[in-house]
């Protein structure tokens, strides 16, 4: 059965608008790769934010109970901050998207939230490497996540403004691929210029910036500033080139509480008239949680099981972005040829099989490199085709609202993969076995996806 796409008729989007829209993904790698994955979150979780007396007492003993406990408490602080951010996104995202649909201000709110993310990133420069700054760093990380998710709701909804029924998969894949490519370029710049250890333990990068407590971790803090400027610059083409959606004739201005009443009516209408969309939102919530866990816990497995250093993790991150970007570009073309659901299902199956191989590759780093890069080949296509599939089955004019629900459901089960990862590690007593928990989540997502149809019905 052919997929029908909820894209308004009219003049086909120009290539320039597609590229301008995709540059937002390119720039957003500054937040995804640098802040949440490889640099700032790792900086916050480091021993720099532990009481110096505890560090001094522990000396070179990384297993010192007091040090381990202090690091765990800091990690808990960060996780609680992100949990609060997740709740705020889950509560507000669908209403944010809904209110932008008929208002004619979708691009406006994308711009506002994008530059609030930039502001949070610039604020991270003031998070000095001392325990008293941990809460500031956690708060900025959480706030950045909230504004980033709000911006992404509107960016995803704009997919239908820059594609046609025949190119929606390709355009979505191009956007995700640009995100991965942007991450590669930016990580290389930051690694070479600011973060790589060229043999001087007191300074980092070609610039020779001071590092650690004595140097105020200027290397990390300035790297985040560069990342913030990067995001701000590459958000501009979309804001300048892609037209704003017109205000929907007859659209009423309603207050925030009425928006939730409207949201509830939308959910019940979906349940009555288009349960297919709800089924996909549930399936995607589960498998996207598994995808997030691959990135979140992949670095932990690399470090604890395979002995990767911080620099090796960053180098693997660059390679992972290259492979994921290639997979995403290819997946976009396959999406338009065979359909988004086929791409998602095939990629999930490959992830389950490939991820399970981590249990059998021994402790050699080359084993992790092979398996890890194989997994990255299929992560991007799932992310891209998930977005294009939802665009295909969403009725015209409701994109912001439905993509808001997409953001909400993505947060609703975000506890699942971390919980199963922890349970598997606790039972086996070995971090390696945590991969089993992640693979179970991906398998569940695949099972939930199978009954989802690829046709569109109108939402009342």
C-alpha positions in Angstrom: 0.0 0.0 0.0 1.4 3.4 -1.0 2.2 6.0 1.7 0.2 9.2 1.3 1.9 12.4 2.4 0.4 15.3 4.3 2.0 18.0 2.2 0.1 21.0 1.0 -0.2 21.4 -2.7 1.6 24.3 -4.4 4.9 25.2 -5.9 7.6 22.6 -5.3 10.2 23.7 -2.7 13.4 25.0 -4.1 16.8 23.3 -3.5 18.0 26.4 -1.7 15.2 26.1 0.9 16.0 22.4 1.4 19.6 23.2 2.0 18.7 26.2 4.3 16.4 23.9 6.3 19.1 21.2 6.6 21.7 23.7 7.8 19.7 23.8 11.1 20.5 20.1 11.6 24.1 20.8 10.6 24.3 23.5 13.3 22.3 21.6 15.9 25.2 19.1 16.1 26.8 21.7 18.3 24.3 20.9 21.0 23.8 17.2 20.4 27.4 16.1 19.9 29.3 18.7 21.9 27.1 19.5 24.9 25.0 16.4 25.6 27.2 13.6 24.3 31.0 14.1 24.2 32.2 17.3 25.9 30.1 19.3 28.4 28.2 16.4 30.1 31.4 14.5 30.4 33.1 17.6 31.9 30.3 17.9 34.5 30.5 14.2 35.4 34.3 14.4 35.9 36.3 14.5 39.2 36.7 18.3 38.8 33.4 18.8 40.5 34.2 16.5 43.4 35.3 18.0 46.8 39.2 18.4 46.5 39.6 16.8 49.9 37.9 13.6 48.7 40.1 13.6 45.6 43.3 14.2 47.6 42.4 11.3 50.0 41.7 9.0 47.1 45.0 9.8 45.4 45.5 7.5 42.3 42.9 5.0 43.6 40.0 5.4 41.1 38.0 2.8 43.1 38.2 4.7 46.4 34.7 4.4 47.9 34.3 8.0 48.9 35.4 9.1 45.4 33.1 6.7 43.7 30.2 7.8 45.9 30.9 11.5 45.2 31.0 10.9 41.5 27.7 9.0 41.7 26.1 11.8 43.6 27.2 14.3 40.9 25.9 12.0 38.2 22.6 11.8 40.0 22.4 15.6 40.2 22.8 15.8 36.4 20.3 13.0 35.8 17.7 14.6 38.0 18.2 17.9 36.2 17.7 16.2 32.8 14.7 14.2 34.2 13.0 17.5 35.2 13.8 18.8 31.7 12.2 15.7 30.2 9.0 16.2 32.2 8.8 19.8 31.1 9.2 18.8 27.4 6.6 16.0 27.8 4.1 18.4 29.3 4.6 21.4 27.0 5.9 20.1 23.6 2.6 19.0 22.0 0.9 22.3 23.0 3.9 24.3 21.7 3.6 22.6 18.4 -0.2 22.8 18.3 -0.1 26.6 19.0 2.4 27.2 16.2 0.3 25.3 13.5 -2.4 27.9 13.0 -0.6 31.0 14.2 1.6 31.5 11.3 4.6 31.7 13.7 6.3 28.3 13.3 9.6 29.7 12.1 9.4 32.5 14.6 9.3 30.1 17.5 11.9 27.9 16.0 14.2 30.9 15.9 13.4 32.0 19.5 14.1 28.5 20.9 17.2 28.0 18.8 18.8 31.2 20.2 17.7 30.3 23.7 19.7 27.2 23.3 22.7 29.3 22.1 22.3 31.5 25.2 22.4 28.4 27.5 25.5 27.2 25.7 27.2 30.6 26.1 26.3 30.5 29.8 28.2 27.2 30.1 31.4 29.2 29.8 30.9 30.4 33.3 30.8 26.9 34.7 34.2 26.8 36.3 35.7 23.4 37.4 34.8 23.6 41.0 32.1 21.7 43.0 30.1 24.9 43.7 29.4 25.3 39.9 27.9 21.8 39.4 24.3 23.0 39.9 24.8 25.9 37.5 26.1 23.5 34.8 23.3 21.0 35.4 20.7 23.7 35.2 22.1 25.1 31.9 22.3 21.6 30.5 18.6 20.9 31.4 17.4 24.3 30.1 19.3 23.8 26.9 17.6 20.4 26.4 14.1 21.9 27.0 14.6 24.7 24.4 16.3 22.4 22.0 13.3 20.0 22.1 10.9 22.9 21.6 12.9 24.1 18.6 13.1 20.5 17.1 9.3 20.3 17.2 9.0 23.2 14.8 12.0 22.1 12.7 10.5 18.7 12.2 7.1 20.1 11.4 8.8 22.3 8.7 9.8 19.1 6.8 6.5 19.3 4.9 7.3 22.9 3.8 10.6 21.9 2.1 9.7 18.6 0.5 7.2 17.0 -1.9 5.4 13.7 -1.6 8.1 12.1 -3.8 11.0 13.6 -1.9 10.0 13.7 1.8 12.2 10.7 2.7 15.2 12.0 0.8 14.9 15.5 2.3 14.5 14.1 5.8 17.5 11.9 5.3 19.5 14.8 3.9 18.7 16.8 7.0 19.8 14.1 9.4 22.9 13.4 7.3 23.8 17.1 7.4 23.5 16.9 11.2 26.0 14.0 11.3 28.3 15.8 8.9 28.2 19.0 11.0 29.0 16.9 14.1 32.1 15.5 12.3 33.4 18.8 11.2 32.8 20.5 14.5 34.3 17.7 16.6 37.4 17.7 14.5 37.8 21.5 14.9 37.3 21.3 18.6 39.4 18.3 19.1 42.4 19.7 17.1 42.0 23.3 18.3 40.9 22.9 21.9 40.7 19.4 23.4 43.4 17.1 22.1 46.4 16.3 24.3 49.5 16.9 22.1 51.8 15.8 24.9 51.5 18.8 27.3 49.4 17.7 30.3 48.8 21.3 31.3 47.4 22.5 27.9 45.2 21.2 25.2 44.8 21.6 21.4 46.9 23.5 18.9 46.0 26.7 20.6 47.5 25.4 23.9 44.6 26.3 26.2 45.1 25.6 29.9 43.1 22.6 31.2 42.1 21.0 34.5 41.5 22.8 37.8 44.6 24.8 37.6 43.8 26.2 34.2 40.1 26.7 34.9 39.3 24.1 32.2 39.5 26.9 29.7 39.9 24.4 26.9 36.4 22.9 27.5 34.7 26.2 28.3 35.9 27.9 25.1 35.1 24.8 23.1 31.5 25.2 24.2 31.5 28.9 23.2 32.7 28.0 19.7 30.0 25.4 19.5 27.4 28.0 20.5 28.5 30.4 17.8 28.5 27.5 15.3 24.8 26.7 16.1 23.8 30.4 15.9 25.4 30.9 12.5 24.0 27.8 10.9 20.5 28.4 12.3 20.3 31.7 10.2 19.9 30.2 6.7 16.6 28.6 7.6 15.3 31.8 9.3 16.3 33.9 6.3 15.5 31.5 3.4 12.5 29.4 4.3 9.1 31.3 4.3 6.9 31.4 7.4 3.7 29.4 7.2 0.6 31.5 6.6 -1.8 32.0 9.5 -4.6 29.6 9.1 -7.8 31.4 8.3 -10.3 31.3 11.2 -7.7 29.9 13.6 -8.7 31.0 17.1 -6.4 32.4 19.7 -6.8 30.2 22.8 -5.2 30.4 26.2 -2.7 27.8 27.4 -5.2 25.7 29.5 -7.6 25.6 26.6 -4.6 24.2 24.5 -4.5 21.2 26.8 -8.2 20.6 26.4 -7.7 20.8 22.6 -4.8 18.4 22.9 -7.0 15.9 24.8 -9.6 16.1 22.1 -6.9 15.5 19.5 -5.7 12.3 21.3 -9.2 11.0 21.6 -9.9 11.8 18.0 -6.7 9.9 17.1 -7.9 7.0 19.1 -11.3 7.0 17.4 -10.4 7.9 13.8 -6.7 7.3 13.3 -5.2 4.9 15.9 -2.5 4.2 13.3 -0.8 7.5 14.3 -1.0 6.6 18.0 0.4 3.1 17.3 3.4 4.7 15.5 3.9 7.2 18.3 4.1 4.4 20.8 6.4 2.2 18.7 8.7 5.1 17.9 8.8 6.2 21.6 10.2 2.7 22.4 12.7 2.3 19.6 13.9 5.9 19.9 14.6 5.3 23.6 16.8 2.4 22.5 18.6 4.6 20.0 19.3 7.2 22.7 20.6 4.5 25.0 23.1 3.3 22.3 24.7 6.8 22.3 24.3 7.3 26.1 25.8 3.9 27.2 28.0 3.2 24.2 30.8 5.5 25.6 30.4 3.8 29.0 30.8 0.3 27.5 33.8 1.6 25.4 35.6 3.0 28.4 34.7 0.3 31.0 34.8 -2.9 28.9 37.2 -2.0 26.1 39.5 0.5 27.9 38.9 3.5 25.6 40.5 6.7 26.7 38.7 10.1 26.5 40.5 10.9 23.3 39.7 7.5 21.8 36.0 8.0 22.7 36.1 11.4 20.8 37.8 9.8 17.8 35.3 7.0 17.8 32.5 9.7 17.9 33.9 11.3 14.8 34.0 8.0 13.0 30.6 7.1 14.2 29.2 10.4 12.8 30.8 9.6 9.4 29.2 6.2 9.2 25.9 7.3 10.5 25.8 10.2 8.0 26.5 7.8 5.1 23.8 5.5 6.3 21.3 8.3 6.6 22.0 9.6 3.1 21.5 6.1 1.7 18.5 5.5 3.9 16.8 8.6 2.6 16.9 7.3 -1.0 15.8 3.8 0.1 12.9 5.5 2.0 11.5 7.1 -1.1 11.9 3.9 -3.1 10.6 1.3 -0.6 8.9 3.3 2.1 9.9 4.6 5.6 8.4 1.6 7.5 10.6 -0.8 5.5 13.7 1.2 6.3 12.9 1.4 10.0 12.0 -2.3 10.4 15.1 -3.5 8.5 17.4 -1.1 10.4 16.0 -2.2 13.8 16.5 -5.8 12.9 20.2 -5.1 12.0 20.7 -3.2 15.3 19.3 -6.1 17.4 21.6 -8.6 15.6 24.7 -6.3 15.5 24.3 -5.1 19.1 24.1 -8.7 20.4 27.5 -9.3 18.9 29.1 -7.1 21.6 28.7 -10.1 23.9 31.0 -12.2 21.7 33.8 -9.9 20.5 36.1 -10.3 23.5 37.9 -7.3 25.0 39.9 -6.1 22.0 39.2 -2.5 21.0 39.0 -3.5 17.3 35.9 -5.6 18.2 34.1 -2.6 19.6 35.1 -0.5 16.6 33.7 -3.0 14.1 30.4 -3.6 16.0 30.0 0.0 17.0 30.4 1.4 13.5 28.1 -1.3 12.2 25.4 -0.1 14.6 25.9 3.5 13.6 25.2 2.6 10.0 21.6 1.9 10.9 20.9 4.5 13.6 20.6 7.5 11.3 18.2 5.8 8.8 15.8 5.0 11.7 15.9 8.6 13.0 15.4 10.1 9.5 12.7 7.6 8.4 10.8 8.0 11.7 10.5 11.7 10.9 9.5 11.2 7.3 7.0 8.4 8.2 5.2 10.6 10.6 5.1 13.4 8.0 3.5 11.0 5.6 0.7 9.9 7.9 0.0 13.3 9.5 -2.9 15.3 8.0 -2.0 18.7 6.6 -2.0 21.6 9.0 -1.5 19.5 12.1 2.3 18.9 11.7 3.4 21.0 14.7 0.8 19.4 17.0 1.6 15.8 16.0 5.4 16.4 16.1 4.8 17.9 19.5 3.2 14.6 20.5 6.2 12.9 18.9 8.5 14.8 21.2 6.3 13.9 24.2 6.0 10.2 23.5 9.8 10.1 23.0 10.2 11.4 26.5 7.4 9.3 28.0 9.3 6.0 28.1 12.8 7.4 28.4 13.3 5.4 31.6 12.9 2.1 29.8 16.3 1.5 28.2 18.3 2.9 31.2 16.4 0.7 33.6 16.8 -2.5 31.5 20.5 -1.6 31.0 21.0 -1.3 34.8 19.0 -4.5 35.5 21.1 -6.5 33.0 24.4 -5.1 34.4 23.2 -5.9 38.0 22.3 -9.5 37.2 25.4 -10.2 35.2 27.8 -8.1 37.3 29.4 -7.0 34.0 28.8 -3.7 32.1 29.1 -5.5 28.8 25.8 -7.3 29.4 23.9 -4.0 29.6 23.7 -4.2 25.8 21.1 -6.9 26.3 18.7 -4.5 27.9 19.1 -2.0 25.0 18.6 -4.7 22.4 15.4 -5.8 24.2 14.0 -2.3 23.9 14.9 -2.1 20.2 13.2 -5.5 19.6 10.1 -4.4 21.4 10.0 -1.3 19.3 10.2 -3.4 16.1 7.4 -5.6 17.3 5.2 -2.6 18.1 6.0 -1.2 14.6 4.9 -4.2 12.6 1.0 -3.6 12.9 1.4 0.1 11.9 -0.2 0.9 8.5 1.3 3.3 6.1 -1.9 5.1 5.1 -3.2 8.5 6.3 -6.7 9.3 7.7 -8.0 12.7 8.6 -8.0 13.8 12.3 -11.3 15.4 13.4 
